[in-house]
Amino acid sequence: MCVKVNGLFCRCPVICVVLGMLAALVRTYRLPVISKVLDVFMALCKAFPANLILLICIMIYTYKFNDFAAFFHLDVNIRDVNLIYIAILGLTIVSLSGISEVLRSGLIAIPKGQFEAGYAVGMTAFQTFRDIIFPQMFRVVIPPLTNSILSLLKITALVNVMGVSDILKSATDAATESYAFLEAYVAAALVFWVLGIIIERISKMLEKYFAKSVKQIA
């Protein structure tokens, strides 16, 4: 029996962290108009259950994709788009608000005097953020960010409502063929466990790296 892991789901944490960082910056430093739009979007994402968001995504994809493509004069139809990308979009929407809030909490935790210190030694705003703010912020958020990414990993089990194969659905399909349900679910649990260990190890490595960077800055 083989439980397969679709590698595309590994992109979700990266997408969520990048977009979440951008959203956190916009909302922390209150970029006009965009920050208010993001406030509303994040509030909506927090309010809706994950499986409901995934179902809405698949419904829009199923019934409205061709209409959108025609409206934007795109030479593409629903059969040209792999359903896995819709699943990634849905998972990103589900997890983006939580990851963005974690990153925003890290930004808020850094005293404003750190920017002033960077300006005092002739650094630009970008250099100050890159060399002073970001290392300190990321060191603070690594533990809760790791927890959010682990939660995202577990949420991938919900994509079967979209008809997309994931770790749990692969195990169920294999069990149906071999009538070995216990073994299949244990195998799926082991896959989740191994992926969780890998994420935890990466988290520890990042903690050590950014702790070293902060010491060098100090």
Steps between C-alpha positions, in 0.01 A plus 500: 500500500630847414381831643602776261569860588430760234804727492295803393356528851852573623471833320210618716712596806742696280216683324326573832818631665588728206146637459451509876817707541383749239156523663657540845720786377206677335278463807772588753616815324144583381544547128202715391193320360677163458534451877124545549422257218732243657341554842161404355644205304683361806187536714297305245762225476500461879120483514443219248573130569781351294283242324249772402776708335622194310146421384445859381829486306405177324149630423633821347756299303234254375224743407672833430850431370407501131299822550800671662730378223263636234465835682879548508537363144723213614554211263452241774214290631429299812657183358835678461535572872609227738270476801803485728559873444148576618570295812819698562306824457239383749760388754681832463181695571428277801844542659607846383322697772648296786854509363473872423385573855796308641742703286321825586534424871875466445517838327302665778734349761802686360540848658474794259833620633668227293414689182634821651823321592541384141438848363750642751785296348403593144300193399202526265154377602549179297847434647367562851216255449719236334794513743339604829121457509455178302752281692355606835141466381548159342677363806197594711241348265670170414323290772142624424574502127611136521173417675303675222686307231434172682131594513511564125649155449206344686245712314616343171291198603191710422574538129327169430174704504635652177571163347876547536717215619691564823680285755182385674304439179792303356500284812123450476523403131778252576302356792191458284697292253677283759243507784784595736349814651695499828833458322412772249404755766809417707711554188328836442565594864868412456523722192348793691732427792814495283399823325436657841846395622661651189317829556603502867865435407498786249344721768780420747765573236338836419479588870874441541583694184293808586612492865857518369407785264342700785811453714715630216277807464513564876 
